[in-house]
Amino acid sequence: MKSNKPSVQLSNVNKEWEKIFLGEISEIKTGPFGSALHAKDYVVSGTPIITTEHFKTGELPLYKAELPQVSNEDYKRLKSYRLKHGDLVFSRVGSVDINALVTEAQSGWLFSGRVLRVRPIKNVDGSYLHYLLDTTLVKNDILSRAVGQTMPSINTEILKNTLIHSSTDVREQKKIGLFFKNLDDTISLHQQELDTLKQTKQGFLQKMFPKNGETAPKIRFEGHNNEWILRELKDVATFINGRAYKQTELLESGKYKVLRVGNFYTNNSWYYSDLELDEKYYADFGDLLYTWSASFGPHIWKGDKVIYHYHIWKVDLKDGYDKNFIVQLFEYDKAKIMSDKNGSTMVHITKKGMEEKKIYIPSYNEQVKIGEFFKQLDEVIELKEQELEALKQTKKGFLQKMFV
């Protein structure tokens, strides 16, 4: 028989946890419908209002400058829609399984007509409830009862009828809430450090590669003063397209993994192949690859031998060019492309366009020094990413063990 207590507890409280509907321990309210606010109602300086755009990470913006704001007249008119410290808010559409906790800094802000507010009552700690509703079991339950698949939506009744296992002891609740808050603070600190490292790298890329119209960078290693030489990328490397696969050729298991663009970013699922191909269609550990469809950019492959997909180029460098340097040159080029998009979400890169791209290249010795510098910086960034991921997995594990 399953216990009504979690496997890990922070206190000697020996009470059983109880099954209860969320609507029994909280007041759930939808934002203003009859007086819905539109873009024309927003002002430059006023009271912030939370909208559906702010439910992607479970953390609300800290500063009102990041939010649309309403006038004093609207604020008075919508006083029943003011948030309090300890309230929880959900998006009614989209990321409906993510709740955000309202902090002291956000107390008094309003919530829009597409937001649901959950206000804990009956001796329930808001921080504790925030983490309870963040457990996989509860999130999956809310999603399973949401209306619509491509754009799920929820309402007050769906939240009210969310069945949860909850501690009945407020002291235990507060300890659990504080434990996870401290863990979240640690995660946020690591995220800030990671962001700083990435910004530092971007700063060095801007200063250690020549800007448009220049033939040398601002920052040089001692003893290297020569101007860089203009080259076309086709003179630096050969770009080899991967193999295009029919869906029927992608297997659930097989001799080789098939590396697709998504596997570099968010997709952890793999297809396989038993095909024996020309050696150029395989990528081995240490090969330089470039994803050119959807998400784009350079990568050093760090896995076992794979067959790489059509939307990936293998970059076969010619003699006299350092791989670590070329990776960073591609990173610098990517940053320039992203800054020139003018708001567009799509980037179109062709093989011919890459081959004909003109770039400045230093001597081989300077390439090696620049490549090694950024390689070490990338290793620090990668270590910080691993530490951050380990903390997130630790939190995930505790969420499973400290709630029923």
Contacts in CASP RR format, 6 or more apart in sequence:
PFRMAT RR
TARGET T0000
AUTHOR 0000-0000-0000
METHOD contacts of the structure
MODEL  1
MKSNKPSVQLSNVNKEWEKIFLGEISEIKTGPFGSALHAKDYVVSGTPII
TTEHFKTGELPLYKAELPQVSNEDYKRLKSYRLKHGDLVFSRVGSVDINA
LVTEAQSGWLFSGRVLRVRPIKNVDGSYLHYLLDTTLVKNDILSRAVGQT
MPSINTEILKNTLIHSSTDVREQKKIGLFFKNLDDTISLHQQELDTLKQT
KQGFLQKMFPKNGETAPKIRFEGHNNEWILRELKDVATFINGRAYKQTEL
LESGKYKVLRVGNFYTNNSWYYSDLELDEKYYADFGDLLYTWSASFGPHI
WKGDKVIYHYHIWKVDLKDGYDKNFIVQLFEYDKAKIMSDKNGSTMVHIT
KKGMEEKKIYIPSYNEQVKIGEFFKQLDEVIELKEQELEALKQTKKGFLQ
KMFV
2 404 0 8 1.000
3 404 0 8 1.000
4 16 0 8 1.000
4 17 0 8 1.000
4 18 0 8 1.000
4 19 0 8 1.000
4 165 0 8 1.000
4 404 0 8 1.000
5 15 0 8 1.000
5 16 0 8 1.000
5 17 0 8 1.000
5 404 0 8 1.000
6 17 0 8 1.000
6 401 0 8 1.000
6 402 0 8 1.000
6 403 0 8 1.000
6 404 0 8 1.000
7 401 0 8 1.000
8 398 0 8 1.000
8 401 0 8 1.000
8 402 0 8 1.000
9 172 0 8 1.000
9 402 0 8 1.000
10 172 0 8 1.000
10 175 0 8 1.000
10 176 0 8 1.000
10 179 0 8 1.000
10 402 0 8 1.000
11 169 0 8 1.000
11 171 0 8 1.000
11 172 0 8 1.000
11 175 0 8 1.000
13 167 0 8 1.000
13 169 0 8 1.000
13 171 0 8 1.000
13 172 0 8 1.000
15 167 0 8 1.000
15 168 0 8 1.000
15 169 0 8 1.000
17 165 0 8 1.000
17 166 0 8 1.000
17 167 0 8 1.000
17 168 0 8 1.000
17 404 0 8 1.000
18 165 0 8 1.000
18 166 0 8 1.000
18 168 0 8 1.000
19 163 0 8 1.000
19 164 0 8 1.000
19 165 0 8 1.000
20 163 0 8 1.000
20 164 0 8 1.000
20 166 0 8 1.000
21 160 0 8 1.000
21 161 0 8 1.000
21 162 0 8 1.000
21 163 0 8 1.000
21 164 0 8 1.000
22 28 0 8 1.000
22 118 0 8 1.000
22 133 0 8 1.000
22 159 0 8 1.000
22 160 0 8 1.000
22 161 0 8 1.000
22 162 0 8 1.000
22 163 0 8 1.000
22 164 0 8 1.000
23 159 0 8 1.000
23 160 0 8 1.000
23 161 0 8 1.000
23 162 0 8 1.000
24 122 0 8 1.000
25 120 0 8 1.000
25 121 0 8 1.000
25 122 0 8 1.000
25 124 0 8 1.000
25 129 0 8 1.000
25 166 0 8 1.000
26 88 0 8 1.000
26 118 0 8 1.000
26 119 0 8 1.000
26 120 0 8 1.000
26 121 0 8 1.000
26 124 0 8 1.000
26 129 0 8 1.000
27 118 0 8 1.000
27 119 0 8 1.000
27 121 0 8 1.000
28 116 0 8 1.000
28 117 0 8 1.000
28 118 0 8 1.000
28 119 0 8 1.000
28 156 0 8 1.000
28 159 0 8 1.000
28 160 0 8 1.000
29 81 0 8 1.000
29 116 0 8 1.000
29 117 0 8 1.000
29 119 0 8 1.000
29 156 0 8 1.000
30 92 0 8 1.000
30 113 0 8 1.000
30 115 0 8 1.000
30 116 0 8 1.000
30 117 0 8 1.000
30 155 0 8 1.000
30 156 0 8 1.000
31 81 0 8 1.000
31 111 0 8 1.000
31 112 0 8 1.000
31 113 0 8 1.000
31 114 0 8 1.000
31 115 0 8 1.000
31 116 0 8 1.000
31 117 0 8 1.000
32 78 0 8 1.000
32 81 0 8 1.000
32 112 0 8 1.000
32 113 0 8 1.000
33 113 0 8 1.000
35 77 0 8 1.000
35 78 0 8 1.000
36 112 0 8 1.000
36 113 0 8 1.000
37 49 0 8 1.000
37 68 0 8 1.000
37 70 0 8 1.000
37 74 0 8 1.000
37 112 0 8 1.000
37 113 0 8 1.000
39 68 0 8 1.000
41 70 0 8 1.000
41 71 0 8 1.000
41 74 0 8 1.000
42 49 0 8 1.000
42 68 0 8 1.000
42 69 0 8 1.000
42 70 0 8 1.000
43 69 0 8 1.000
43 70 0 8 1.000
43 71 0 8 1.000
44 69 0 8 1.000
45 69 0 8 1.000
46 64 0 8 1.000
46 69 0 8 1.000
46 70 0 8 1.000
46 71 0 8 1.000
46 72 0 8 1.000
46 75 0 8 1.000
47 64 0 8 1.000
47 69 0 8 1.000
47 70 0 8 1.000
47 72 0 8 1.000
47 74 0 8 1.000
47 75 0 8 1.000
47 108 0 8 1.000
47 109 0 8 1.000
47 110 0 8 1.000
48 61 0 8 1.000
48 64 0 8 1.000
48 67 0 8 1.000
48 68 0 8 1.000
48 69 0 8 1.000
48 106 0 8 1.000
48 109 0 8 1.000
48 110 0 8 1.000
49 67 0 8 1.000
49 68 0 8 1.000
49 69 0 8 1.000
49 70 0 8 1.000
49 109 0 8 1.000
49 110 0 8 1.000
49 111 0 8 1.000
49 112 0 8 1.000
50 60 0 8 1.000
50 67 0 8 1.000
50 83 0 8 1.000
50 89 0 8 1.000
50 106 0 8 1.000
50 109 0 8 1.000
50 110 0 8 1.000
50 111 0 8 1.000
50 112 0 8 1.000
50 115 0 8 1.000
51 67 0 8 1.000
51 68 0 8 1.000
51 112 0 8 1.000
51 114 0 8 1.000
51 115 0 8 1.000
52 91 0 8 1.000
52 92 0 8 1.000
52 93 0 8 1.000
52 94 0 8 1.000
52 112 0 8 1.000
52 114 0 8 1.000
52 115 0 8 1.000
54 60 0 8 1.000
54 61 0 8 1.000
54 67 0 8 1.000
54 100 0 8 1.000
55 89 0 8 1.000
55 90 0 8 1.000
55 91 0 8 1.000
55 94 0 8 1.000
55 95 0 8 1.000
55 98 0 8 1.000
55 100 0 8 1.000
56 95 0 8 1.000
56 98 0 8 1.000
57 98 0 8 1.000
58 98 0 8 1.000
58 99 0 8 1.000
58 100 0 8 1.000
59 100 0 8 1.000
60 89 0 8 1.000
60 100 0 8 1.000
60 101 0 8 1.000
60 102 0 8 1.000
60 103 0 8 1.000
60 106 0 8 1.000
61 67 0 8 1.000
62 103 0 8 1.000
62 105 0 8 1.000
62 106 0 8 1.000
64 109 0 8 1.000
67 109 0 8 1.000
70 78 0 8 1.000
70 110 0 8 1.000
75 110 0 8 1.000
78 110 0 8 1.000
81 110 0 8 1.000
81 111 0 8 1.000
81 117 0 8 1.000
82 108 0 8 1.000
82 109 0 8 1.000
82 110 0 8 1.000
83 89 0 8 1.000
83 102 0 8 1.000
83 106 0 8 1.000
83 107 0 8 1.000
83 108 0 8 1.000
83 109 0 8 1.000
83 110 0 8 1.000
83 111 0 8 1.000
83 117 0 8 1.000
84 102 0 8 1.000
84 107 0 8 1.000
84 108 0 8 1.000
84 119 0 8 1.000
85 102 0 8 1.000
85 103 0 8 1.000
85 104 0 8 1.000
85 106 0 8 1.000
85 107 0 8 1.000
86 101 0 8 1.000
86 102 0 8 1.000
86 103 0 8 1.000
86 119 0 8 1.000
86 120 0 8 1.000
86 126 0 8 1.000
86 127 0 8 1.000
86 130 0 8 1.000
87 101 0 8 1.000
87 102 0 8 1.000
87 117 0 8 1.000
87 118 0 8 1.000
87 119 0 8 1.000
87 120 0 8 1.000
87 126 0 8 1.000
88 99 0 8 1.000
88 100 0 8 1.000
88 101 0 8 1.000
88 102 0 8 1.000
88 117 0 8 1.000
88 118 0 8 1.000
88 119 0 8 1.000
88 120 0 8 1.000
88 126 0 8 1.000
88 129 0 8 1.000
88 130 0 8 1.000
88 133 0 8 1.000
89 99 0 8 1.000
89 100 0 8 1.000
89 102 0 8 1.000
89 111 0 8 1.000
89 115 0 8 1.000
89 116 0 8 1.000
89 117 0 8 1.000
89 118 0 8 1.000
90 96 0 8 1.000
90 98 0 8 1.000
90 99 0 8 1.000
90 115 0 8 1.000
90 116 0 8 1.000
90 118 0 8 1.000
90 154 0 8 1.000
90 159 0 8 1.000
91 98 0 8 1.000
91 114 0 8 1.000
91 115 0 8 1.000
91 116 0 8 1.000
92 113 0 8 1.000
92 114 0 8 1.000
92 115 0 8 1.000
92 116 0 8 1.000
92 153 0 8 1.000
92 154 0 8 1.000
92 155 0 8 1.000
93 114 0 8 1.000
93 151 0 8 1.000
93 152 0 8 1.000
93 153 0 8 1.000
94 151 0 8 1.000
94 152 0 8 1.000
94 153 0 8 1.000
96 142 0 8 1.000
96 143 0 8 1.000
96 146 0 8 1.000
96 152 0 8 1.000
96 153 0 8 1.000
96 154 0 8 1.000
97 139 0 8 1.000
97 140 0 8 1.000
97 142 0 8 1.000
97 143 0 8 1.000
97 146 0 8 1.000
98 134 0 8 1.000
98 139 0 8 1.000
99 118 0 8 1.000
99 130 0 8 1.000
99 133 0 8 1.000
99 134 0 8 1.000
100 130 0 8 1.000
101 126 0 8 1.000
101 127 0 8 1.000
101 130 0 8 1.000
102 109 0 8 1.000
111 117 0 8 1.000
116 154 0 8 1.000
116 155 0 8 1.000
116 156 0 8 1.000
116 159 0 8 1.000
118 129 0 8 1.000
118 133 0 8 1.000
118 159 0 8 1.000
120 126 0 8 1.000
120 129 0 8 1.000
123 170 0 8 1.000
124 166 0 8 1.000
124 170 0 8 1.000
124 173 0 8 1.000
125 170 0 8 1.000
125 173 0 8 1.000
125 174 0 8 1.000
125 177 0 8 1.000
127 174 0 8 1.000
127 177 0 8 1.000
127 178 0 8 1.000
127 180 0 8 1.000
127 181 0 8 1.000
128 167 0 8 1.000
128 173 0 8 1.000
128 174 0 8 1.000
128 176 0 8 1.000
128 177 0 8 1.000
129 166 0 8 1.000
129 173 0 8 1.000
130 177 0 8 1.000
131 176 0 8 1.000
131 177 0 8 1.000
131 180 0 8 1.000
131 399 0 8 1.000
131 403 0 8 1.000
132 138 0 8 1.000
132 164 0 8 1.000
132 166 0 8 1.000
132 403 0 8 1.000
133 139 0 8 1.000
133 162 0 8 1.000
133 164 0 8 1.000
134 399 0 8 1.000
135 399 0 8 1.000
135 400 0 8 1.000
135 403 0 8 1.000
136 396 0 8 1.000
136 399 0 8 1.000
136 400 0 8 1.000
137 403 0 8 1.000
138 162 0 8 1.000
138 164 0 8 1.000
141 162 0 8 1.000
141 163 0 8 1.000
142 154 0 8 1.000
142 158 0 8 1.000
142 159 0 8 1.000
142 162 0 8 1.000
143 152 0 8 1.000
145 154 0 8 1.000
145 158 0 8 1.000
145 161 0 8 1.000
145 162 0 8 1.000
146 152 0 8 1.000
146 153 0 8 1.000
146 154 0 8 1.000
146 158 0 8 1.000
147 153 0 8 1.000
147 154 0 8 1.000
147 155 0 8 1.000
147 158 0 8 1.000
165 403 0 8 1.000
165 404 0 8 1.000
167 173 0 8 1.000
167 176 0 8 1.000
176 402 0 8 1.000
179 398 0 8 1.000
179 402 0 8 1.000
180 395 0 8 1.000
180 398 0 8 1.000
180 399 0 8 1.000
183 391 0 8 1.000
183 394 0 8 1.000
183 395 0 8 1.000
183 398 0 8 1.000
184 395 0 8 1.000
186 391 0 8 1.000
187 388 0 8 1.000
187 391 0 8 1.000
187 392 0 8 1.000
187 395 0 8 1.000
190 384 0 8 1.000
190 387 0 8 1.000
190 388 0 8 1.000
190 391 0 8 1.000
191 388 0 8 1.000
193 384 0 8 1.000
194 381 0 8 1.000
194 384 0 8 1.000
194 385 0 8 1.000
194 388 0 8 1.000
197 377 0 8 1.000
197 380 0 8 1.000
197 381 0 8 1.000
197 384 0 8 1.000
198 381 0 8 1.000
200 377 0 8 1.000
201 374 0 8 1.000
201 377 0 8 1.000
201 378 0 8 1.000
201 381 0 8 1.000
202 335 0 8 1.000
204 219 0 8 1.000
204 373 0 8 1.000
204 374 0 8 1.000
204 377 0 8 1.000
205 328 0 8 1.000
205 331 0 8 1.000
205 332 0 8 1.000
205 335 0 8 1.000
205 374 0 8 1.000
206 332 0 8 1.000
206 335 0 8 1.000
207 217 0 8 1.000
207 218 0 8 1.000
207 219 0 8 1.000
208 217 0 8 1.000
208 218 0 8 1.000
208 219 0 8 1.000
208 370 0 8 1.000
208 373 0 8 1.000
209 217 0 8 1.000
209 328 0 8 1.000
209 329 0 8 1.000
209 332 0 8 1.000
209 360 0 8 1.000
210 216 0 8 1.000
210 217 0 8 1.000
210 228 0 8 1.000
210 360 0 8 1.000
211 217 0 8 1.000
215 227 0 8 1.000
215 228 0 8 1.000
215 230 0 8 1.000
215 360 0 8 1.000
216 226 0 8 1.000
216 227 0 8 1.000
216 228 0 8 1.000
216 360 0 8 1.000
217 228 0 8 1.000
220 366 0 8 1.000
221 366 0 8 1.000
221 369 0 8 1.000
221 370 0 8 1.000
224 362 0 8 1.000
224 363 0 8 1.000
224 365 0 8 1.000
224 366 0 8 1.000
224 369 0 8 1.000
226 362 0 8 1.000
226 363 0 8 1.000
228 360 0 8 1.000
228 361 0 8 1.000
228 362 0 8 1.000
229 360 0 8 1.000
229 361 0 8 1.000
229 362 0 8 1.000
230 358 0 8 1.000
230 359 0 8 1.000
230 360 0 8 1.000
230 361 0 8 1.000
231 358 0 8 1.000
231 359 0 8 1.000
231 360 0 8 1.000
231 361 0 8 1.000
232 355 0 8 1.000
232 356 0 8 1.000
232 357 0 8 1.000
232 358 0 8 1.000
232 359 0 8 1.000
233 239 0 8 1.000
233 354 0 8 1.000
233 355 0 8 1.000
233 356 0 8 1.000
233 357 0 8 1.000
233 358 0 8 1.000
233 359 0 8 1.000
234 355 0 8 1.000
234 356 0 8 1.000
235 318 0 8 1.000
236 317 0 8 1.000
236 318 0 8 1.000
236 321 0 8 1.000
236 326 0 8 1.000
236 359 0 8 1.000
236 361 0 8 1.000
237 288 0 8 1.000
237 315 0 8 1.000
237 316 0 8 1.000
237 317 0 8 1.000
237 318 0 8 1.000
237 321 0 8 1.000
237 326 0 8 1.000
238 315 0 8 1.000
238 316 0 8 1.000
238 318 0 8 1.000
239 290 0 8 1.000
239 313 0 8 1.000
239 314 0 8 1.000
239 315 0 8 1.000
239 316 0 8 1.000
239 351 0 8 1.000
239 354 0 8 1.000
239 355 0 8 1.000
240 280 0 8 1.000
240 281 0 8 1.000
240 313 0 8 1.000
240 314 0 8 1.000
240 315 0 8 1.000
240 316 0 8 1.000
241 310 0 8 1.000
241 313 0 8 1.000
241 351 0 8 1.000
242 281 0 8 1.000
242 307 0 8 1.000
242 308 0 8 1.000
242 309 0 8 1.000
242 310 0 8 1.000
242 311 0 8 1.000
242 312 0 8 1.000
242 313 0 8 1.000
242 314 0 8 1.000
243 277 0 8 1.000
243 281 0 8 1.000
243 307 0 8 1.000
243 308 0 8 1.000
243 309 0 8 1.000
243 310 0 8 1.000
244 309 0 8 1.000
244 310 0 8 1.000
245 258 0 8 1.000
245 271 0 8 1.000
245 273 0 8 1.000
245 309 0 8 1.000
245 310 0 8 1.000
249 273 0 8 1.000
249 275 0 8 1.000
250 258 0 8 1.000
250 271 0 8 1.000
250 272 0 8 1.000
250 273 0 8 1.000
251 271 0 8 1.000
251 272 0 8 1.000
251 273 0 8 1.000
251 274 0 8 1.000
252 271 0 8 1.000
252 272 0 8 1.000
253 272 0 8 1.000
254 272 0 8 1.000
254 273 0 8 1.000
254 274 0 8 1.000
255 272 0 8 1.000
255 273 0 8 1.000
255 274 0 8 1.000
256 272 0 8 1.000
256 273 0 8 1.000
256 274 0 8 1.000
256 275 0 8 1.000
256 282 0 8 1.000
256 305 0 8 1.000
256 306 0 8 1.000
256 307 0 8 1.000
257 270 0 8 1.000
257 271 0 8 1.000
257 272 0 8 1.000
257 304 0 8 1.000
257 306 0 8 1.000
257 307 0 8 1.000
258 270 0 8 1.000
258 271 0 8 1.000
258 272 0 8 1.000
258 273 0 8 1.000
258 306 0 8 1.000
258 307 0 8 1.000
258 308 0 8 1.000
258 309 0 8 1.000
259 283 0 8 1.000
259 289 0 8 1.000
259 301 0 8 1.000
259 306 0 8 1.000
259 307 0 8 1.000
259 308 0 8 1.000
259 309 0 8 1.000
259 312 0 8 1.000
260 267 0 8 1.000
260 271 0 8 1.000
260 309 0 8 1.000
260 311 0 8 1.000
260 312 0 8 1.000
261 291 0 8 1.000
261 293 0 8 1.000
261 294 0 8 1.000
261 295 0 8 1.000
261 309 0 8 1.000
261 311 0 8 1.000
261 312 0 8 1.000
262 291 0 8 1.000
262 294 0 8 1.000
262 295 0 8 1.000
263 270 0 8 1.000
264 291 0 8 1.000
264 295 0 8 1.000
264 299 0 8 1.000
265 295 0 8 1.000
273 307 0 8 1.000
275 307 0 8 1.000
277 307 0 8 1.000
280 314 0 8 1.000
281 307 0 8 1.000
281 308 0 8 1.000
282 305 0 8 1.000
282 306 0 8 1.000
282 307 0 8 1.000
282 308 0 8 1.000
283 289 0 8 1.000
283 301 0 8 1.000
283 305 0 8 1.000
283 306 0 8 1.000
283 307 0 8 1.000
283 308 0 8 1.000
283 312 0 8 1.000
283 314 0 8 1.000
284 301 0 8 1.000
284 305 0 8 1.000
285 301 0 8 1.000
285 302 0 8 1.000
285 303 0 8 1.000
285 304 0 8 1.000
285 305 0 8 1.000
286 300 0 8 1.000
286 301 0 8 1.000
286 302 0 8 1.000
286 323 0 8 1.000
287 300 0 8 1.000
287 301 0 8 1.000
287 314 0 8 1.000
288 298 0 8 1.000
288 299 0 8 1.000
288 300 0 8 1.000
288 301 0 8 1.000
288 314 0 8 1.000
288 315 0 8 1.000
288 317 0 8 1.000
288 323 0 8 1.000
288 326 0 8 1.000
288 327 0 8 1.000
289 298 0 8 1.000
289 299 0 8 1.000
289 300 0 8 1.000
289 301 0 8 1.000
289 308 0 8 1.000
289 312 0 8 1.000
289 313 0 8 1.000
289 314 0 8 1.000
289 315 0 8 1.000
290 296 0 8 1.000
290 297 0 8 1.000
290 298 0 8 1.000
290 299 0 8 1.000
290 312 0 8 1.000
290 313 0 8 1.000
290 315 0 8 1.000
290 330 0 8 1.000
290 354 0 8 1.000
291 297 0 8 1.000
291 299 0 8 1.000
291 311 0 8 1.000
291 312 0 8 1.000
292 311 0 8 1.000
292 312 0 8 1.000
292 313 0 8 1.000
292 349 0 8 1.000
292 350 0 8 1.000
292 351 0 8 1.000
292 354 0 8 1.000
293 311 0 8 1.000
294 311 0 8 1.000
296 334 0 8 1.000
296 337 0 8 1.000
296 347 0 8 1.000
296 349 0 8 1.000
297 330 0 8 1.000
297 331 0 8 1.000
297 334 0 8 1.000
298 315 0 8 1.000
298 326 0 8 1.000
298 327 0 8 1.000
298 330 0 8 1.000
298 331 0 8 1.000
298 334 0 8 1.000
300 323 0 8 1.000
300 327 0 8 1.000
308 314 0 8 1.000
313 351 0 8 1.000
313 354 0 8 1.000
315 326 0 8 1.000
317 323 0 8 1.000
317 326 0 8 1.000
320 364 0 8 1.000
320 367 0 8 1.000
321 361 0 8 1.000
321 364 0 8 1.000
321 367 0 8 1.000
322 364 0 8 1.000
322 367 0 8 1.000
322 368 0 8 1.000
322 371 0 8 1.000
324 368 0 8 1.000
324 371 0 8 1.000
324 372 0 8 1.000
324 374 0 8 1.000
324 375 0 8 1.000
325 367 0 8 1.000
325 368 0 8 1.000
325 370 0 8 1.000
325 371 0 8 1.000
326 367 0 8 1.000
327 371 0 8 1.000
327 374 0 8 1.000
328 370 0 8 1.000
328 371 0 8 1.000
328 374 0 8 1.000
329 359 0 8 1.000
329 361 0 8 1.000
331 374 0 8 1.000
333 357 0 8 1.000
333 359 0 8 1.000
337 347 0 8 1.000
337 349 0 8 1.000
338 347 0 8 1.000
341 347 0 8 1.000
361 367 0 8 1.000
362 370 0 8 1.000
END
